[in-house]
Amino acid sequence: IATALALLLNLNLIAQSKESVFIGTKEVISSKILNENRKVWIYLPNNTSQIKNLSKRYPVMYLLDGEAHFYSTVGTIQQLSQANGNGVLPEMIVVAIENTNRLRDLTPSIDRNNPNSFVGFLSNELIPYIDNNYPTAPYRLLVGHSLGGLTAIDILSNNPALFDAYIAIEPSMWFNNETYLKNTFEQLPKHNMQGKRLFVGLANTLPKGMKFSSLKKDKSTETQHIRSILKFDTYLKTNANGLNYAQKFYENEKHNTVPLLSTYDGLRFIFDYYLLDVSEKDFSDSTDIIALKLKKHYEVVSNKMGFKNS
C-alpha cells in the first residue's frame, strides 16, 4: 500500500509540473465592410522572448491563409530574430487572417472603381485596429500564397503604400485568363516603388519531363500557372520602377510544399540589411571602429524601416 501511495504521489507531482507553451492568441474582429466577424491569430515577440520588453515597438507581418501558415511562419521568425542570439530579422508581430470565403476575399476586383471589400477590411479596419491595440512600428509586410499571392501583387500594383514589403508565393497570376496580370502591367508604372520590396517564390509545377526551354512554345492549360508567373518576372526585370525585386525557383518543391522555404528566403531578402556584420575583433578593438560600424548600421536600418534615427 505504501508503495502504491508513493507512486500515486509521484505521478501527481509530475502532472503538476506541466506548463503550457504559448505562442499566440485568437481574436474576433467585427467587420462592417465585410458584414461578418473575422478571426485573426496574433503572435507577439514577448510571447516567446526570454527577455520581455514592454516598451518596444515592432514591425507587423500580415499573413493571408492564416490558419494554414501561422505556426511555421511564427517559428521561422522566432528562430531568426530570437533563438541562439540571432538578429537576422527584426522581431515582429504576426497577424494571421483566418479565411471565411477565400475565393471572394482573395480574388481582386475587375472594377477598379469598386475594389475588393477584403482590401478595404485590411486598410480601414484591421490595420487600424492592430495599430491602436498593439505596439506596432511603422513597417508592414504582406505574405500570401497562391490566391493570397495574387492578392499581394494586386495590392502592390494598385495600393503599394499599404505595405512596405511583399512576399508572393506561387501567385495565381493565371486567374481569370491573366486579367490581373495584365492589370499589373498597366498599374505598376503609375506608382513610385522606391523603397518597396517584393519576393516571389516559384515552385516546380512543370509537367513531368518538361524543360524550361520547351515552356516558351507551350500553350497548354497545364503550364499556364508557371508561364504567367514567368511573364511577371520578365516584366519586372525591365520595368521594376524602383521596386527591389527578387524571385527564386524551387526545383524540388511543389505548389503546396513551397510556402515554408519561400517565407524563409523572402524574409532574408526583405531584411538583407538587418544583420549587424561585426566580429569579436571589432568589439575588442581599442579604436572607435565599432562605434562607427554601429552608427552606420543603425542609420541604414532606421532609414529602410521608417524609424527615427536617434
KENUVO-259209 format. One record per residue: residue number from 1; residue in one letter; x, y, z of N, C-alpha, C in turn. Coordinates in Angstrom, 2 decimals. Each point is the difference from the previous one (the first is absolute). Layout:
# residues N
NUM_a_X_Y_Z_X_Y_Z_X_Y_Z
...
This chain:
# residues 310
1_i_0.84_-1.20_0.00_-0.84_1.20_0.00_0.87_1.25_0.00
2_a_1.04_-0.02_0.82_0.89_1.16_0.08_0.66_0.28_-1.35
3_t_0.38_-1.08_-0.69_0.62_0.15_-1.31_-0.98_0.60_-1.00
4_a_-1.24_-0.44_0.03_-1.02_0.51_-0.91_-0.27_1.48_0.26
5_l_-0.07_0.37_1.29_-0.22_1.42_0.34_1.16_0.86_-0.46
6_a_1.21_-0.50_0.17_1.18_0.75_-0.44_-0.01_0.21_-1.50
7_l_-0.42_-1.05_-0.72_-0.07_0.09_-1.46_-1.04_1.02_-0.44
8_l_-1.17_-0.04_0.64_-1.05_0.96_-0.33_0.43_1.43_0.30
9_l_0.69_0.19_1.13_0.49_1.32_0.38_1.01_0.51_-1.02
10_n_0.88_-0.90_-0.45_1.01_0.37_-0.98_-0.64_0.39_-1.33
11_l_-0.99_-0.77_-0.43_-0.71_0.31_-1.24_-0.72_1.34_0.10
12_n_-0.56_0.28_1.16_-0.70_1.27_0.21_0.97_1.17_-0.08
13_l_1.18_-0.16_0.59_1.01_1.06_-0.06_0.45_0.25_-1.43
14_i_0.15_-1.08_-0.78_0.40_0.15_-1.41_-1.07_0.77_-0.76
15_a_-1.27_-0.35_0.23_-1.10_0.66_-0.69_-0.05_1.49_0.34
16_q_0.28_0.34_1.25_-0.05_1.39_0.43_1.12_0.85_-0.59
17_s_1.06_-0.67_-0.50_1.13_0.76_-0.53_-0.18_0.39_-1.47
18_k_-1.09_-0.40_-0.63_-0.23_0.32_-1.40_-0.29_1.48_-0.20
19_e_0.51_0.54_-1.11_-0.27_1.38_-0.36_-0.42_0.06_-1.46
20_s_-0.85_0.96_-0.33_-0.43_0.18_-1.38_1.04_0.80_-0.78
21_v_0.15_-0.32_-1.27_0.85_0.78_-0.90_-0.91_0.95_-0.76
22_f_0.24_1.28_0.16_-0.91_1.02_-0.52_0.68_0.83_-1.08
23_i_-0.57_0.04_-1.20_0.60_0.82_-1.04_-0.94_1.06_-0.57
24_g_-1.28_-0.06_0.31_-0.89_1.01_-0.57_-1.41_-0.09_0.51
25_t_-0.81_0.93_-0.49_-1.41_0.07_0.38_-0.85_0.10_-1.27
26_k_-1.28_-0.29_0.16_-0.96_0.21_-1.08_-0.98_1.09_0.43
27_e_-0.25_0.92_-0.90_-0.95_1.07_0.27_-1.05_0.05_-1.09
28_v_-1.19_0.41_0.37_-1.08_0.18_-0.97_-0.24_1.49_-0.19
29_i_0.07_0.42_-1.26_-0.22_1.41_-0.35_-1.28_0.11_-0.81
30_s_-0.88_0.85_0.43_-1.26_0.22_-0.72_0.23_0.97_-1.15
31_s_-0.20_-0.47_-1.22_0.24_0.83_-1.19_-1.31_0.51_-0.57
32_k_-0.14_1.32_-0.02_-1.17_0.61_-0.65_0.13_-0.08_-1.52
33_i_1.23_0.07_-0.49_0.22_-0.04_-1.45_-0.38_-1.35_-0.58
34_l_0.40_-1.08_0.68_-0.30_-1.35_-0.48_-1.32_-0.53_0.56
35_n_-0.55_0.72_0.96_-1.26_-0.40_0.64_0.10_-1.39_0.61
36_e_1.09_-0.22_0.73_0.20_-1.28_0.67_1.09_0.14_1.06
37_n_0.09_-0.97_0.86_1.09_-0.05_0.97_1.18_-0.72_-0.63
38_r_1.21_0.55_0.22_1.21_-0.61_-0.55_0.95_-0.36_1.14
39_k_0.53_-1.21_-0.08_0.91_-0.48_1.03_1.44_0.20_-0.45
40_v_0.82_0.57_0.87_1.42_0.17_-0.29_0.82_-0.66_1.10
41_w_1.13_-0.58_-0.40_0.94_-0.63_0.92_1.17_0.97_0.18
42_i_0.35_0.30_1.24_0.99_1.04_0.26_1.17_-0.54_0.82
43_y_1.18_0.21_-0.52_1.24_-0.34_0.72_0.71_1.29_0.36
44_l_0.44_0.09_1.26_0.80_1.12_0.47_1.38_-0.51_0.40
45_p_1.06_0.73_-0.30_1.35_-0.46_0.34_0.18_-0.34_1.48
46_n_-0.68_0.72_0.87_0.14_-0.29_1.44_-0.59_-1.36_0.38
47_n_-0.81_-0.59_-0.89_-0.53_-1.33_0.29_1.11_-1.03_0.10
48_t_1.07_0.19_-0.76_1.07_-1.00_-0.07_1.36_0.54_0.44
49_s_0.08_1.27_0.29_1.28_0.59_0.35_0.43_-0.39_1.42
50_q_1.29_-0.23_0.17_0.55_-0.28_1.33_0.16_1.28_0.81
51_i_0.06_1.13_-0.71_0.13_1.30_0.65_-1.16_0.88_-0.45
52_k_-0.99_0.19_0.85_-1.18_0.77_-0.37_0.35_1.48_-0.12
53_n_-0.58_0.65_-0.98_0.20_1.43_-0.20_-1.35_0.63_-0.27
54_l_-0.59_0.59_1.02_-1.36_0.52_-0.11_-0.07_1.36_-0.69
55_s_1.14_0.65_-0.21_-0.01_1.31_-0.63_0.37_-0.03_-1.48
56_k_0.44_-1.15_-0.48_0.47_-0.10_-1.38_-1.17_-0.06_-0.97
57_r_0.20_0.57_-1.20_-1.01_-0.05_-1.05_0.53_-0.84_-1.16
58_y_-0.89_-0.67_-0.73_0.42_-1.02_-0.96_-0.66_0.20_-1.37
59_p_0.73_-0.33_-1.06_-0.64_-0.08_-1.32_-1.04_-1.11_0.02
60_v_-0.92_0.04_-0.96_-1.12_-0.95_0.00_-0.05_-0.74_-1.34
61_m_-0.08_-1.32_0.10_-0.27_-0.83_-1.17_-1.48_-0.38_-0.02
62_y_-0.65_0.29_-1.13_-1.38_-0.45_-0.22_0.06_-1.23_-0.89
63_l_-0.58_-1.09_0.48_0.16_-1.32_-0.62_-1.36_-0.51_-0.49
64_l_-0.13_-0.17_-1.31_-1.24_-0.52_-0.58_-0.03_-1.53_0.13
65_d_-1.20_-0.57_-0.10_-0.18_-1.44_0.29_0.62_-0.32_1.36
66_g_-0.33_0.83_0.97_0.69_-0.02_1.28_-0.01_-1.32_0.73
67_e_-1.13_-0.72_-0.05_-0.09_-1.25_0.74_0.94_-1.06_-0.55
68_a_0.38_0.13_-1.27_0.90_-0.98_-0.62_1.47_0.28_0.29
69_h_0.35_1.28_0.16_1.42_0.37_0.02_0.47_0.64_1.30
70_f_-0.88_0.15_0.98_0.36_0.72_1.23_1.16_-0.67_0.73
71_y_-0.09_-1.30_0.26_0.99_-0.67_0.84_1.38_0.02_-0.64
72_s_0.08_-0.35_-1.26_1.31_-0.05_-0.67_0.61_1.38_-0.14
73_t_-0.84_0.99_-0.26_0.51_1.37_-0.18_0.52_0.57_1.31
74_v_-0.77_-0.20_1.08_0.45_0.47_1.31_1.29_-0.70_0.39
75_g_0.10_-1.31_-0.27_1.22_-0.73_0.32_1.21_0.54_-0.75
76_t_-0.20_0.32_-1.28_1.09_0.56_-0.80_0.47_1.34_0.55
77_i_-0.95_0.87_0.30_0.33_1.33_0.52_0.68_-0.10_1.36
78_q_-0.53_-0.85_0.89_0.58_-0.14_1.33_1.42_-0.54_-0.09
79_q_0.23_-0.94_-0.90_1.33_-0.58_-0.15_1.00_1.04_-0.49
80_l_-0.41_0.84_-0.93_0.94_0.94_-0.62_0.10_1.34_0.74
81_s_-0.90_0.24_0.94_0.05_1.27_0.72_0.31_-0.13_1.49
82_q_-0.14_-1.22_0.56_0.20_-0.18_1.44_0.91_-1.17_0.34
83_a_-0.22_-1.16_-0.61_0.70_-1.22_0.41_1.50_0.10_-0.25
84_n_0.78_-0.56_0.90_1.46_-0.06_-0.12_0.66_1.36_-0.15
85_g_-0.66_1.02_0.50_0.55_1.35_-0.12_-0.08_0.55_-1.41
86_n_-0.82_-0.60_-0.86_-0.11_0.47_-1.38_-0.59_1.40_-0.08
87_g_0.51_0.77_-0.94_-0.56_1.30_-0.31_-0.09_0.19_-1.49
88_v_-0.28_-1.12_-0.70_-0.08_0.05_-1.46_-1.22_0.80_-0.44
89_l_-1.09_-0.14_0.76_-1.23_0.74_-0.26_-0.33_0.85_1.22
90_p_-0.78_1.05_-0.20_-0.56_0.68_1.18_-1.08_-0.87_0.61
91_e_-0.17_0.07_1.29_-1.18_-0.60_0.61_-1.23_0.68_-0.61
92_m_-1.06_-0.75_-0.18_-1.19_0.63_-0.60_-1.27_-0.66_0.49
93_i_-1.07_0.78_-0.07_-1.34_-0.49_0.28_-0.50_-0.71_-1.24
94_v_-0.70_-1.12_0.19_-0.63_-0.70_-1.12_-1.52_0.05_0.20
95_v_-0.69_0.46_-1.03_-1.46_0.03_-0.01_-0.47_-0.91_-1.13
96_a_-0.45_-1.18_0.37_-0.41_-1.01_-0.99_-1.52_0.03_-0.13
97_i_-0.47_0.19_-1.22_-1.44_0.19_-0.24_-0.63_-1.33_-0.42
98_e_-0.93_-0.47_0.79_-0.68_-1.26_-0.29_-1.03_0.23_-1.11
99_n_-0.16_-0.98_-0.85_-0.93_0.11_-1.12_-1.45_-0.22_0.42
100_t_-0.90_0.65_-0.72_-1.43_-0.33_0.06_-0.44_-0.39_-1.41
101_n_0.04_0.96_-0.91_-0.30_-0.26_-1.41_1.26_0.33_-0.79
102_r_0.87_-0.98_-0.18_1.32_0.23_-0.57_-0.07_0.53_-1.43
103_l_-0.84_-0.59_-0.82_-0.08_0.40_-1.40_-0.49_1.44_-0.13
104_r_-0.93_0.39_0.85_-0.49_1.38_-0.02_1.09_0.98_0.42
105_d_0.70_-0.34_1.07_0.96_0.95_0.58_1.29_0.10_-0.79
106_l_0.47_-1.11_-0.54_1.34_-0.03_-0.58_0.01_0.01_-1.53
107_t_-1.12_0.43_-0.60_0.00_0.27_-1.44_-0.31_1.48_-0.18
108_p_0.90_0.75_-0.62_-0.18_1.45_-0.12_-1.24_0.37_-0.80
109_s_-0.38_1.24_0.13_-1.15_0.52_-0.74_0.44_0.43_-1.40
110_i_-0.80_-0.34_-0.99_0.28_0.46_-1.37_-0.31_1.49_-0.13
111_d_-1.02_0.45_0.72_-0.41_1.41_-0.05_0.88_0.80_0.97
112_r_0.90_0.78_-0.54_0.93_0.75_0.86_-0.70_1.12_0.77
113_n_-1.20_0.39_-0.43_-0.77_1.00_0.74_-0.76_-0.62_1.17
114_n_-0.02_-1.32_0.04_-0.68_-0.72_1.07_0.91_-1.11_0.50
115_p_1.06_0.36_0.72_1.03_-0.97_0.39_-0.53_-1.08_0.93
116_n_0.77_-1.06_0.10_-0.34_-1.14_0.84_-0.24_0.45_1.44
117_s_-1.11_-0.44_0.58_-0.35_0.39_1.37_1.02_-0.49_1.01
118_f_0.65_-1.13_-0.29_1.00_-0.54_0.92_1.18_0.97_0.15
119_v_0.38_0.65_-1.08_1.08_1.00_0.08_-0.44_1.17_0.86
120_g_-1.28_0.38_-0.14_-0.54_1.05_0.87_0.01_-0.41_1.46
121_f_-0.29_-1.26_0.26_0.07_-0.52_1.38_1.42_0.11_0.53
122_l_0.99_-0.38_-0.81_1.39_0.10_0.42_0.37_1.44_0.33
123_s_-0.25_0.90_-0.94_0.50_1.37_0.11_-0.78_0.86_0.99
124_n_-1.31_-0.22_0.09_-0.84_0.90_0.79_-0.44_-0.56_1.34
125_e_0.15_-1.30_0.19_-0.45_-0.59_1.26_1.11_-0.77_0.71
126_l_0.60_-0.97_-0.67_0.95_-0.87_0.70_1.29_0.73_0.36
127_i_0.62_0.67_-0.96_1.27_0.68_0.29_-0.18_1.08_1.08
128_p_-1.02_0.86_-0.10_-0.20_0.97_1.09_-0.25_-0.66_1.36
129_y_-0.73_-1.12_0.00_-0.24_-0.70_1.26_1.30_-0.50_0.62
130_i_0.85_-0.61_-0.82_1.28_-0.51_0.50_0.88_1.15_0.48
131_d_0.05_1.09_-0.75_0.82_1.15_0.39_-0.48_0.63_1.30
132_n_-1.32_-0.04_0.24_-0.55_0.63_1.21_0.11_-0.89_1.23
133_n_0.18_-1.30_-0.20_-0.05_-0.92_1.14_1.30_-0.74_0.28
134_y_0.98_0.15_-0.88_1.26_-0.72_0.17_1.18_0.93_-0.26
135_p_1.18_-0.35_0.52_1.17_0.89_-0.11_0.66_-0.10_-1.38
136_t_-0.64_0.61_-0.99_0.47_-0.11_-1.38_0.98_1.11_-0.37
137_a_0.90_-0.35_-0.89_0.92_0.97_-0.61_-0.50_0.30_-1.40
138_p_0.51_1.06_-0.63_-0.53_0.41_-1.31_0.57_-0.80_-1.16
139_y_-0.04_-1.33_0.10_0.47_-0.84_-1.10_-0.89_-1.22_-0.07
140_r_-0.59_-0.23_-1.18_-0.93_-1.12_-0.18_0.39_-0.82_-1.20
141_l_-0.18_-1.32_0.11_0.21_-0.86_-1.15_-1.18_-0.96_-0.14
142_l_-0.24_-0.42_-1.24_-1.12_-0.87_-0.33_0.53_-1.28_-0.64
143_v_-0.50_-1.14_0.47_0.43_-1.30_-0.53_-1.23_-0.76_-0.47
144_g_0.05_-0.50_-1.24_-1.13_-0.77_-0.53_0.47_-1.12_-0.90
145_h_-0.74_-1.10_0.01_0.32_-1.18_-0.81_-1.16_-0.28_-0.95
146_s_0.31_-0.31_-1.26_-0.99_-0.37_-1.00_-0.94_1.18_-0.25
147_l_-1.29_-0.12_0.29_-0.89_1.15_-0.15_0.42_1.13_0.93
148_g_0.57_-0.36_1.16_0.53_1.02_0.90_1.16_0.75_-0.63
149_g_0.82_-0.72_-0.78_1.09_0.65_-0.73_-0.53_0.93_-1.07
150_l_-1.07_-0.41_-0.67_-0.66_0.87_-0.98_-0.50_1.28_0.67
151_t_-0.61_-0.15_1.17_-0.50_1.15_0.75_1.15_0.94_0.38
152_a_1.12_-0.58_0.45_1.15_0.82_0.38_0.50_0.83_-1.17
153_i_0.12_-0.61_-1.17_0.50_0.73_-1.17_-1.03_1.02_-0.48
154_d_-1.28_-0.33_0.13_-1.03_0.97_-0.38_0.04_1.23_0.89
155_i_0.20_-0.20_1.31_0.12_1.15_0.90_1.26_0.80_-0.32
156_l_1.10_-0.68_-0.25_1.23_0.69_-0.39_-0.22_0.83_-1.26
157_s_-0.77_-0.52_-0.94_-0.21_0.67_-1.29_-0.92_1.20_0.11
158_n_-0.97_-0.07_0.90_-1.03_1.04_0.05_0.04_0.88_1.24
159_n_0.55_-0.52_1.08_0.06_0.76_1.25_1.29_-0.33_0.74
160_p_1.15_0.28_-0.64_1.28_-0.46_0.55_0.34_0.59_1.36
161_a_-0.57_1.14_0.35_0.32_0.63_1.28_-0.54_-0.77_1.20
162_l_-0.92_-0.93_-0.25_-0.61_-0.72_1.11_1.02_-0.85_0.76
163_f_0.99_-0.53_-0.73_1.05_-0.81_0.63_1.35_0.43_-0.54
164_d_1.03_-0.25_0.80_1.36_0.35_-0.39_0.69_-1.12_-0.77
165_a_-0.42_-1.24_0.27_0.64_-1.14_-0.65_-1.04_-1.10_-0.21
166_y_0.26_-0.82_-1.02_-0.96_-1.02_-0.41_0.73_-1.31_-0.29
167_i_-0.58_-1.11_0.45_0.46_-1.33_-0.39_-1.17_-0.69_-0.69
168_a_0.16_-0.28_-1.29_-1.05_-0.66_-0.78_0.51_-1.39_-0.37
169_i_-0.62_-1.02_0.56_0.45_-1.38_-0.19_-0.93_-0.69_-0.99
170_e_0.56_-0.41_-1.12_-0.81_-0.67_-1.02_-1.27_0.79_-0.32
171_p_0.12_1.30_-0.29_-1.20_0.81_-0.23_-0.79_-0.48_-1.22
172_s_-1.31_-0.02_0.13_-0.87_-0.52_-1.06_-0.24_1.07_-1.08
173_m_1.07_0.36_-0.68_-0.10_1.04_-1.03_-0.79_-0.47_-1.21
174_w_-0.24_-1.30_-0.11_-0.78_-0.56_-1.09_-1.50_0.28_0.15
175_f_-0.42_0.35_1.22_-1.42_0.03_0.32_-0.77_0.93_-0.92
176_n_-1.20_-0.43_-0.37_-0.88_0.79_-0.88_0.70_0.37_-1.30
177_n_0.66_-1.00_-0.59_0.69_0.16_-1.28_1.02_1.15_0.05
178_e_0.73_0.07_1.10_1.10_0.96_0.19_-0.48_1.46_0.02
179_t_-1.26_0.20_0.36_-0.53_1.37_0.07_0.79_0.87_0.96
180_y_0.34_-0.56_1.16_0.68_0.79_1.03_1.48_0.16_-0.30
181_l_0.56_-0.92_-0.75_1.37_0.16_-0.48_0.08_1.19_-0.95
182_k_-0.97_0.10_-0.91_-0.03_1.13_-0.94_-0.23_1.31_0.74
183_n_-0.85_-0.04_1.04_-0.23_1.21_0.79_1.28_0.43_0.71
184_t_0.78_-0.98_0.47_1.28_0.31_0.66_0.93_0.72_-0.96
185_f_0.08_-0.47_-1.24_0.84_0.65_-1.00_-0.43_1.45_-0.23
186_e_-1.30_0.26_0.11_-0.52_1.36_-0.21_0.21_0.90_1.21
187_q_-0.13_-0.56_1.19_-0.02_0.82_1.22_1.38_0.26_0.59
188_l_0.89_-0.96_-0.07_1.31_0.17_0.65_0.74_1.26_-0.45
189_p_0.00_0.32_-1.31_0.75_1.20_-0.42_-0.56_1.31_0.55
190_k_-1.22_-0.03_0.52_-0.64_1.22_0.50_0.47_0.36_1.41
191_h_0.73_-0.91_0.64_0.38_0.21_1.40_1.52_0.03_0.15
192_n_0.45_0.83_0.93_1.40_0.00_0.35_0.25_-1.12_1.02
193_m_0.77_-0.98_-0.39_0.22_-1.16_0.84_1.29_0.08_0.82
194_q_0.61_1.17_0.05_1.23_0.15_0.77_-0.23_-0.40_1.46
195_g_0.87_-0.87_0.49_-0.09_-0.44_1.39_-0.85_-1.23_0.20
196_k_-0.81_-0.37_-1.01_-0.83_-1.20_0.12_0.81_-1.24_-0.37
197_r_-0.34_-1.13_0.64_0.69_-1.25_-0.30_-1.02_-1.09_-0.29
198_l_0.33_-0.84_-1.00_-0.86_-1.11_-0.37_0.84_-1.24_-0.23
199_f_-0.39_-1.10_0.65_0.62_-1.30_-0.24_-1.07_-0.94_-0.53
200_v_0.31_-0.69_-1.10_-0.92_-0.97_-0.59_0.63_-1.39_0.06
201_g_-0.72_-0.94_0.60_0.45_-1.39_0.06_-0.71_-0.82_-1.07
202_l_0.76_-0.74_-0.78_-0.54_-0.75_-1.13_0.31_-1.49_0.17
203_a_-1.03_-0.82_0.08_0.17_-1.45_0.14_0.15_-0.64_-1.38
204_n_0.39_-1.25_0.01_0.17_-0.75_-1.24_-1.33_-0.68_-0.34
205_t_-0.82_0.70_-0.78_-1.29_-0.57_-0.42_0.03_-0.40_-1.48
206_l_1.19_-0.15_-0.54_0.13_-0.45_-1.38_-0.51_-1.44_-0.13
207_p_-0.64_-0.32_-1.11_-0.37_-1.40_-0.24_1.25_-0.88_0.04
208_k_-0.18_-1.21_0.44_1.14_-0.90_0.16_0.76_-0.15_-1.32
209_g_1.30_0.23_0.07_0.85_-0.14_-1.18_0.16_1.26_-0.82
210_m_-0.83_1.03_0.26_0.11_1.23_-0.79_1.15_0.86_0.50
211_k_0.73_0.62_-0.90_1.08_0.93_0.32_-0.47_1.43_-0.21
212_f_0.68_0.94_0.63_-0.33_1.41_-0.18_0.12_0.42_-1.46
213_s_0.93_-0.61_-0.72_0.20_0.35_-1.41_-1.23_-0.30_-0.84
214_s_-0.82_-0.96_0.44_-1.22_-0.36_-0.73_-1.20_0.83_0.42
215_l_0.14_0.71_1.12_-1.15_0.70_0.58_-0.46_1.17_-0.86
216_k_0.95_0.69_-0.65_-0.35_1.19_-0.79_-0.98_-0.33_-1.12
217_k_0.11_-1.20_-0.56_-0.86_-0.39_-1.12_-1.30_-0.66_0.47
218_d_-0.05_-0.35_1.26_-1.16_-0.73_0.52_-1.15_0.97_0.30
219_k_-1.20_-0.36_-0.37_-1.18_0.84_0.24_-1.07_-0.75_0.78
220_s_0.35_-1.11_0.61_-0.99_-0.83_0.67_-0.46_0.61_1.32
221_t_-1.19_-0.39_0.41_-0.55_0.45_1.29_0.88_-0.48_1.15
222_e_0.61_-1.16_-0.18_0.82_-0.60_1.05_1.19_0.89_0.38
223_t_0.52_0.77_-0.93_1.17_0.83_0.27_-0.33_1.48_0.16
224_q_-1.28_0.36_-0.09_-0.35_1.43_0.05_0.41_0.64_1.33
225_h_-0.12_-0.76_1.08_0.36_0.55_1.31_1.46_0.46_0.03
226_i_0.92_-0.88_-0.34_1.41_0.35_0.08_0.37_1.00_-1.10
227_r_-0.63_-0.10_-1.15_0.29_0.95_-1.08_-0.41_1.41_0.38
228_s_-1.12_0.13_0.69_-0.47_1.34_0.38_0.93_0.65_1.02
229_i_0.55_-0.79_0.93_0.95_0.54_0.98_1.30_0.41_-0.70
230_l_0.43_-0.79_-0.96_1.22_0.33_-0.74_-0.19_1.24_-0.88
231_k_-1.21_0.21_-0.50_-0.29_1.25_-0.73_0.16_1.20_0.93
232_f_-0.50_-0.15_1.21_0.13_1.06_1.00_1.46_0.25_0.33
233_d_0.76_-1.07_0.16_1.43_0.10_0.28_0.74_0.73_-1.13
234_t_-0.29_-0.38_-1.22_0.64_0.64_-1.16_-0.33_1.49_-0.05
235_y_-1.24_0.33_0.28_-0.43_1.41_0.00_0.77_0.80_1.05
236_l_0.09_-0.54_1.22_0.63_0.76_1.08_1.50_0.19_-0.21
237_k_0.62_-0.90_-0.71_1.45_0.13_-0.22_0.35_1.24_-0.81
238_t_-0.97_0.54_-0.72_0.27_1.22_-0.79_-0.94_1.15_0.36
239_n_-0.99_-0.26_0.89_-0.98_1.03_0.34_-0.26_0.08_1.50
240_a_1.03_-0.15_0.78_-0.18_-0.05_1.46_-0.43_1.34_0.58
241_n_0.32_1.10_-0.68_-0.43_1.32_0.45_0.44_0.31_1.43
242_g_1.20_-0.43_0.34_0.54_0.25_1.34_-0.24_-1.12_0.98
243_l_-0.82_-0.98_-0.37_-0.30_-1.13_0.89_1.24_-0.88_0.17
244_n_0.32_-0.33_1.26_1.09_-0.94_0.28_-0.60_-1.40_-0.07
245_y_0.35_-0.73_-1.03_-0.71_-1.25_-0.33_0.95_-1.17_-0.09
246_a_-0.47_-1.16_0.47_0.74_-1.25_-0.15_-0.98_-1.14_-0.19
247_q_0.42_-0.99_-0.78_-0.80_-1.20_-0.21_0.89_-1.22_0.17
248_k_-0.57_-1.06_0.55_0.78_-1.23_0.17_-0.83_-1.20_-0.44
249_f_0.63_-0.87_-0.79_-0.64_-1.22_-0.48_0.43_-1.17_0.88
250_y_-0.98_-0.78_0.46_0.26_-1.14_0.88_-0.25_-1.28_-0.79
251_e_1.05_-0.53_-0.54_-0.11_-1.13_-0.92_-0.62_-1.23_0.65
252_n_0.25_-0.19_1.28_-0.45_-1.22_0.68_-1.28_0.20_0.81
253_e_-0.67_1.13_-0.18_-1.22_0.28_0.76_-1.20_0.14_-0.93
254_k_-1.17_-0.36_0.52_-1.25_0.14_-0.73_-0.81_1.17_0.58
255_h_-1.15_0.23_-0.61_-0.81_1.17_0.37_-0.30_0.05_1.49
256_n_-0.32_-1.14_0.60_-0.42_0.00_1.40_1.15_-0.25_0.99
257_t_1.19_-0.30_-0.49_1.13_-0.24_0.92_0.94_1.20_0.08
258_v_-0.16_0.96_-0.89_0.99_1.07_-0.11_-0.17_1.17_0.98
259_p_-1.16_0.19_0.67_-0.13_1.19_0.86_1.04_0.13_1.09
260_l_0.37_-1.10_0.66_0.96_0.10_1.11_1.34_0.55_-0.46
261_l_0.56_-0.57_-1.06_1.30_0.45_-0.50_-0.09_1.41_-0.58
262_s_-1.09_0.30_-0.69_-0.15_1.32_-0.60_-0.13_1.09_1.06
263_t_-0.70_-0.31_1.06_-0.13_0.99_1.08_1.37_0.29_0.62
264_y_0.76_-1.05_0.25_1.36_0.16_0.54_0.85_0.86_-0.94
265_d_0.06_-0.38_-1.27_0.85_0.73_-0.95_-0.52_1.41_-0.24
266_g_-1.32_0.13_-0.01_-0.58_1.33_-0.19_0.36_0.96_1.13
267_l_-0.07_-0.50_1.22_0.37_0.83_1.14_1.48_0.34_-0.01
268_r_0.84_-0.96_-0.38_1.44_0.28_-0.09_0.29_1.08_-1.06
269_f_-0.75_-0.04_-1.10_0.17_1.01_-1.05_-0.50_1.37_0.46
270_i_-1.16_0.04_0.57_-0.59_1.28_0.41_0.87_0.69_1.04
271_f_0.56_-0.77_0.91_0.81_0.58_1.09_1.48_-0.33_-0.19
272_d_0.47_0.03_-1.24_1.41_-0.34_-0.25_0.98_1.00_0.60
273_y_-0.50_1.13_0.45_0.83_1.04_0.60_-0.01_-0.04_1.52
274_y_-0.80_-0.89_0.59_-0.29_0.11_1.43_1.09_-0.59_0.90
275_l_0.67_-1.05_-0.44_1.00_-0.64_0.84_1.21_0.91_0.20
276_l_0.40_0.19_1.23_1.18_0.82_0.32_1.26_-0.82_-0.28
277_d_0.76_0.41_-0.98_1.16_-0.77_-0.45_1.25_0.46_0.74
278_v_0.18_-0.54_1.20_1.18_0.32_0.79_0.59_-1.30_0.56
279_s_1.24_0.06_0.36_0.70_-1.17_0.54_0.42_0.25_1.44
280_e_0.50_-1.03_0.66_0.51_0.16_1.36_1.18_0.98_0.03
281_k_0.77_-0.01_-1.08_1.13_0.91_-0.08_-0.45_1.46_0.01
282_d_-1.15_0.27_-0.65_-0.52_1.37_0.00_-0.29_0.49_1.41
283_f_-0.51_-0.90_0.84_-0.36_0.40_1.36_1.22_0.15_0.91
284_s_1.07_-0.71_-0.31_1.20_0.10_0.83_0.97_1.06_-0.49
285_d_-0.25_0.53_-1.19_0.87_1.04_-0.57_-0.06_1.26_0.88
286_s_1.13_0.59_0.26_0.05_1.16_0.89_-0.34_1.31_-0.71
287_t_-0.17_-0.04_-1.33_-0.35_1.22_-0.75_-1.50_0.19_-0.01
288_d_-0.44_1.01_-0.76_-1.44_0.28_-0.06_-0.68_-0.70_-1.18
289_i_0.63_-1.01_-0.58_-0.56_-0.68_-1.17_-1.38_-0.58_0.29
290_i_-0.16_-0.65_1.18_-1.28_-0.62_0.32_-1.10_1.04_0.10
291_a_0.33_1.16_0.57_-1.01_1.06_0.12_-0.43_0.50_-1.37
292_l_0.95_0.14_-0.91_-0.32_0.45_-1.35_-0.84_-1.04_-0.74
293_k_0.31_-1.28_0.19_-0.77_-1.06_-0.64_-1.44_-0.03_0.53
294_l_-0.13_0.14_1.31_-1.33_0.01_0.60_-0.82_1.19_-0.51
295_k_0.63_1.15_-0.04_-0.69_1.22_-0.45_-0.49_-0.16_-1.44
296_k_0.88_-0.48_-0.86_-0.37_-0.17_-1.41_-1.10_-1.05_-0.16
297_h_0.14_-1.11_0.72_-0.98_-1.08_-0.11_-1.39_0.48_0.39
298_y_-0.11_0.68_1.13_-1.33_0.40_0.46_-0.57_1.17_-0.78
299_e_0.85_0.77_-0.64_-0.49_1.01_-0.94_-0.70_-0.67_-1.18
300_v_0.62_-1.07_-0.51_-0.58_-0.75_-1.12_-1.32_-0.64_0.41
301_v_-0.01_-0.70_1.14_-1.21_-0.68_0.46_-1.13_1.01_0.23
302_s_0.32_1.11_0.66_-1.02_1.02_0.28_-0.58_0.57_-1.28
303_n_0.88_0.25_-0.96_-0.45_0.57_-1.28_-0.92_-0.95_-0.74
304_k_0.36_-1.26_-0.07_-0.77_-0.96_-0.78_-1.31_-0.39_0.67
305_m_-0.05_0.06_1.33_-1.19_-0.44_0.71_-0.87_1.14_0.51
306_g_0.41_1.24_-0.30_-0.84_1.13_0.36_0.06_0.42_1.44
307_f_1.06_-0.41_0.71_0.17_0.42_1.38_0.71_1.36_0.06
308_k_-0.21_0.71_1.07_0.79_1.19_0.25_1.38_-0.44_0.45
309_n_1.04_0.52_-0.66_1.36_-0.36_0.36_0.48_0.89_1.14
310_s_0.09_-0.61_1.17_0.38_0.79_1.19_1.52_0.08_0.13
